[in-house]
Amino acid sequence: MSFIMENYSMILAMMGTGVVAGILAGLLGVGGGIVIVPVLFFLYQGLGVSADTAMLVATATSLATIIPTSISSIRAHNAKGNVDFQLLKAWGFFIFLGVLLGSFVVTRVDGEWLTLLFGVIATLSAINMLLGKKDALFNSLPGKAGQSVIATCIGFFSSMVGIGGGTLTVPTLTFCNYPAHRAVGTAAAVGLIISLPAAVTLLIAGQTPADSPFGTFGLVNLVGAACIIPLTVLFAPVGAGLASRLNAAMLKKVFAITLIFTGLRMLYQVLA
């Protein structure tokens, strides 16, 4: 009880993060990491944590929260036949390799580099949302060598900035003339391949910074993960229900504009 009283502001903020991430995931189909990382980044700084530490812990904690939501999403998409296990078989090793490389880099670099990278990815992702559906740039996926490079890059960059499979995998597949529904379903499985080994690596191999928020082991804030995970899972169906009654396309554009400002704000904090 004393812990709750002493850290009630952080706990409430974490729970609010889980609610928002869950609703947006269900409502707009955006991955939790793209919401959770910037919220935790600014939240931790508000609690007196340095910007470098805030980004490292936000990245690792976000990856931990993606594990159970990915499992739930995989089951839902697989029931509809939208998970391409053949593609996962071809990509799995290279995604895993990219994750190991990315997780190693996270434990060795300053948080400002991760902030810079997240700012760039978030801004580009938001611009992609605003532009809406586009024609495929290529007729099909490249050959085995090209796909191995793509899969390694997805694992590498996703693990470095704490996002799951959707942010990078879905646009990549759709640009290669891949069916949109199968891209989303397959990306959910990619998210598990990314988040599980990355979170475990950062939990075990990460060195806990001195100014980390309470409950941080390695680089994962277990208090944050425990607050966020159940509420994200609980409120994702709420967001899905709202999608049928609200103009989800317009809301997605509003979210994209907000994400652009968030990404630019993170870039400004580093570059200024």
Buried (B, 14 or more C-beta within 10 A) or exposed (E): EEEEEEBEEBBEBBBBBBBBBBBBBBBBBBBBBBBBBBBBBBBBBEBEBBBBBBBBBBBBBBBBBBBBBBBEBBEBBBEEEBBBEEBBEBBBBBBBBBBBBBBBBBBEBBBBBBBBBBBBBBBBBBEBBBEEEEEEEEEEBEEEEEBBEBBBBBBBBBBBBBBBBBBBBBBBBBBBEBEEEBBBBBBBBBBBBBBBBBBBBBBEEBEBBEBBBEBBBBBBBBBBBBBBBEBBBEBBEBBBEBBEEEEBEEBBBEBBEEBBEBBBBBBEBBEE
